[in-house]
Amino acid sequence: MADRFLHTLFTPSVLATQEHYFGRCGRVDAAPERDALTDEECTFIAARDSFYMASVTENGWPYLQHRGGAPGFLHVVSPTQLAFADYKGNRQLLTTGNLAVNDRVALFLMDYPRRERLKILGHARIEDARQHPELVTQLAEPAMRSLVERIFFIEVLSFDWNCPKYITPRYTASEVEAALAPLRQRIAELEAQLNA
């Protein structure tokens, strides 16, 4: 766990709640200004085909949105910066509007088969894709470039890995297909033997 993560989130009310329920509280007295992603986080991020991003509305409500794409669509630009192309969607622009007032975001990345999750805190900025075609070329798959409306950049503040407890393994259709392929092959072989 990176020190800046808990230093940022262990607010006085959180510490008081810990004291109430556990009779003690966790404190992080010193932390760097920000925690850079290591190779472990970068590898994990590059393998993801989706993540959830939370922002806060200007009237104080949390808002959570899903983002998805081909594995690696969330780019690690540097150990302290992430970026992704934002595609044409439902036209509500809730996250984009929220970030115009408060640039704080939380990202939640899951690997269900391995029961791993990574949380990232950061500050986001948005660039209009029409003004930065070079970024669209750099960050979007060729078939998707015409759908890109914005480019998100996230300056990483910190991150935290969670324990696997209570994560139910889930698999994508391609992962299930890969697991079933040897079984289907064996069934075909056995059926061929029976027919002979």
N, C-alpha and C positions, 0 to 999 in steps of 0.2 A: 504494500500500500504506500502511496506517495503521501508525504507529510502535509502538503498544502491542501489536499482534499479534506481531511478531517479538520485541519486548522480553519478552513473556510466554513465548514458545515456544522461544527460543534459550537453553535450559538449559545448564548446564555439560557434560552428556553430549552434547548436540547440538553444541555448539561444539568439543568434543574430536573428535567424529566428522567434522565439517567439516575440521578441521585434519589429521586422518589421511588423508582422501581427496583434499583439494584443496590442502593445504599452507598453508592460511589459513582463517580463520573470519570470519563476519560478526557484527559486534557492533552493538547498538543501545544506546548508553549512556544516552540520555535519551528519555523518552516521556511523553506526558500520562497522567493517571490512567486515562482511557478515550478512545476515539475515537468521535465521533458519526457516524452515517450521513449521507451527503450525498444530494442529490437523485438522483444516479446510482444509488446503492444502493437508495434508497426506490422508485424506478421499477422497478428490476429485481425487487425482492421482490414488489411489487404485481402483477407479471405472472406469477408462478410459480404452478403448480398442484400442486406437490409439493416436498418437501425431505427431507433425511435429518437426523436428530438423534442425536448421540452423547452418552451419559452413561457413568458409571463405576459398577460395582457396588461394594458395600461390601467385597468381597474382592478388589478391584483389577482386575477384568476390564472391558474396554471393551464397550459395548453400543450397537448402532446400530439405529435404527428409522426407517421411512418414514412420512411424513405427507403426505396428499393432500387435495385439495378443489378447488373452483372457483378460477380465478385470483383472487388477492387474499385467499384465506382466511387467509394469514399477514399479519396487520395490522401496519402501522407506526404505532404509537400516538404515538411521538415519535422524534426522531433517536437516542434512546438506549434505546428500549423497543419490543419486538415482543410480539404476543399472538395466540393462536389458540384456537379451541374444540377440545377433545379429545373425540372421539366414542367411543361404545360399541364395543369391539373384541373381542379374543380372551380377555379377562378375566385376562391374566397380570400386568398392571400393573408391568412391569419398569422402565420409565423412571420412572414415578411413585414406585416404591419406591426406586430409585437416588437420585432427587432429594431424598428425605427425609433422606438421609445426606450427600450431596455435591451441591450445587446447580450445579456447573459443567456446561455443555453446549457442544457444538460443532455448528453447523448447516452443512450443505453444500447449496447451491442450484445447480441446473444449468439452463442453457439450451442444450440439445443442438443445435438447428438453427444457433444463432449461435456455438456452441462457446465458451461463457462459463461460468465458475463462480465463485461467491462463497462464501467461508467466513466464518462469524461465530462468535466466542467470546462467551459470556455466562454470566450467573447466572440460573437459572430458579426461579420459584416457582409453585405450583399452588393454585388456588382451587377449592373444591367448587362445581360448578354449581348444586346444590340450594340453596345459601346465597346465590347471586348471580344470580337470574333476569335482572336488568338487563344483566349482562355477556353472558349467553347471547343475549339479544335484540340486543345491540350487535355481537357477534362471529360469530354463526352465521346461515346462510341460513334463511329461515322453514321450509322443508321438512325441515331437519336439526335443528332446535332440540330436538325430543324425544329425540334421540340423544346430546346433549351431557352428558357426565359431569363434565368438569373444564375449567377455563380455565387455560392456560399463559401466564405473563408471563415475558419474557426481557429482563433488563437487559443491554444490549449493552456488552461490554468493548472489543471491537475487531473488525476484519474484514480480509480480504485477497482480492484478485482473483488468480486463477491464469491462467497463459498457456493458449492454446487447444491447445497441443501434445498430441497423442495422444487428443483428444476426438473420438470418432466421431459425426458428426451423426446424430441420431435424430429421428423426427417422430411426432406423435400422429396418431390416425386422422383427426381433423378437419383437421389441417394437410395430410395426404395428400389428403383429399377436396377441399380448397380448391385444391390444385395440379392435381388431375385434372379438375376441373369444366370449365375451358376446353377441354381435350382431348376430353372426352366431348361437349361441345357441338359442337366441330368435326367429330367423327366422325359425329354425328347429322346435321349439315348435309350432309356428303359422302354419307352413305348415302341421304339424301332426294334428292340430285341424281342418284345412280345409279339409284334406283328410278323417277325421273321419266323 
